[in-house]
């Protein structure tokens, strides 16, 4: 284990914490509030933000989509530049927060913001930002990563920069009360796969990271089993905090990462607008079977320590079946048939996108080449 770990995001967790932004943002700052489709105006969050910013000069930008697009976000970049915005406040789920990170970085760059996504421009500064989380899933509220889509070309790419790490994150479980059931289910699945991407690799002896990852997976498994209790304060708080811990950098420190499920899943979202979490559920079980020998030890560990499975010669396979059963218990599919033409054309479309984006050696051992991806897709697409 060799790593440097720091998470400077100040967390304000609990009911009534939205008011904390009144002191967390300097009153002399010009603030741009960025949000999505307007649900925050129906659930009381917008009113709380308005009250908390009553002593601030602030502007607003709405309309950030699920899977935020460059085309929309560039309009917010223009606002930051036009009004000399000093601070960005993202109010929403992972899409709004990811989009705000792009805005924060692109606003400090004179060229096309997409240069950041393709590695043409390295981020050296960004407008400071904070987040009010309304949908627990991605952990974006306290990490330095974001994923952005270019709608024109169906490209969906990630970027990371310490400059876009949120200064603070407000996490009030009460804001989850009006979330649709589908979004809560997506949050469970997304957080589950985030943990797996940092855990289901190979034996490395990092006991803290493994033990903490297994605790988070047990939490999510329990929350899934108790989904009928989702209206309780305890259920909401535990999902919100578990999803945050799944991707705040801690369990991934000093250990190998996979992320192949995400890279392949991104193409389902870019091509067919599949919900991000559901694209992961479509890909992951088939990827795990494809990489069974490489991941066998960790799959067996997961089976023992999370699913309480007894030792057996096929423990790794039974663990994958349990993961699939977990998704199915939530009503989430593990195959995809929503393509326009034929199955082979759909497989080819994903492969072409992966090749275009340089995703030709994926996984913790870079062992998933395009042929392996094709085999995975042949099982995932029906």
Secondary structure by P-SEA (a helix, b strand, c coil): ccbbbbbccccccccccccccccccccccbbbbbbccccccccaaaaaaaaaaccccccccccccccccaaaaaaaaaaaaaacccbbbbcccaaaaaaaaaaaaaaaccccccccccccccccccccccccccccccccccccccccccccccccbbbbbccccccbbbbbccccccccaaaaaaaaaaaaaaaaaacccccccaaaaaaaaaaaaaaaaaaaaaccccccaaaaaaaaaaaaacccccccccbbbbaaaaaaaaaaaaaccccaaaaaaaccaaaaaaacccaaaaaaaaaacccccccccaaaaaaaaaaaaaaaaaccccccccccccaaaaaaaaaaaaaaaccccccccccccaaaaaaaaaaacc
